[in-house]
């Protein structure tokens, strides 16, 4: 319901302020619309002149018009100063912000973390830490939009720009380009993964050498928030994965495929080739984000779930 009315649920400090202002504007607009329609209907009946006569304005009507003009003016000025205060408070990133370099080109986003780790069409960040994105474009005008954080920023060729946000809720959120940039514009999207600081630290450093394949796979599973879609309860947008490894999966065409490393690898890299029965083709591809060793670690983790 929330997504249908106001868009994705806010996941940053800035989002809560924008949502409150948006609800206020929506409520005032609804109230005034109701008032206008009610007044038009009542006045058109009560003050309808007989024949071709025109009703002369009275002092009471003039006073009502003055009130009807003055109140909206006050509301508009209040919204102006309120929104200006919100924007001014978000103008500068805190000095302790985690800086990430973002680059746009037809038709993908790349992000580089402070230690040099890069990712494509994905952005991993820690929760409750201010994130400063230094943006640049390699070709044409793009616009990075993060709806859950209620922010967006143009990226211009040759002109560095910045945007910042402080994520407050762990989860997986969409990112888009909202400036038409060519024939592949609609595919220029990805995901933001908000992780707890410890998981983010493991992810950004690639610190899995001391872990078993199952433990490293569990860390990846949490880092990419796989459980947000593949909920253990089976009520997510994707099938539950616990106990599935080594069993047959029924596909949309009615055929069966063995759920093994090969099928899992295909589902990660080409998720829409062989869809599980009853599910929509909404899973993003992780091509370019997972290497073969990480796929093997995820496979080991899912296989361990099968034996629980």
Secondary structure, 3 states (H helix, E strand, C coil): CHHHHHCCCCCEHHHHHHHHHHHHHHHHHHHHHHHHHHHHHHHHHHCCCCCCCCCCCCHHHHHHHHHHHHHHHHHHHHHHHHHHHHHHHCCCCCCCCEEEEEEEECCEEEEECCCCCEEECEEEEECCCEEEEEEEECCCCEEEEEHHHCEEEEEEECECEEEEEEECCCEEEEEEECCCCCCCHHHCEEEEEEECHHHHHHHHHCCCCCCCHHHHHHHHHHHCCHHHCCCCCCCCCCCCCCCCCCCEEEECCCCEEECCHHHHHHHHHCCCCCCECCCCCCCCCCCCCCCHHHHHHHHHHHHHHHCC
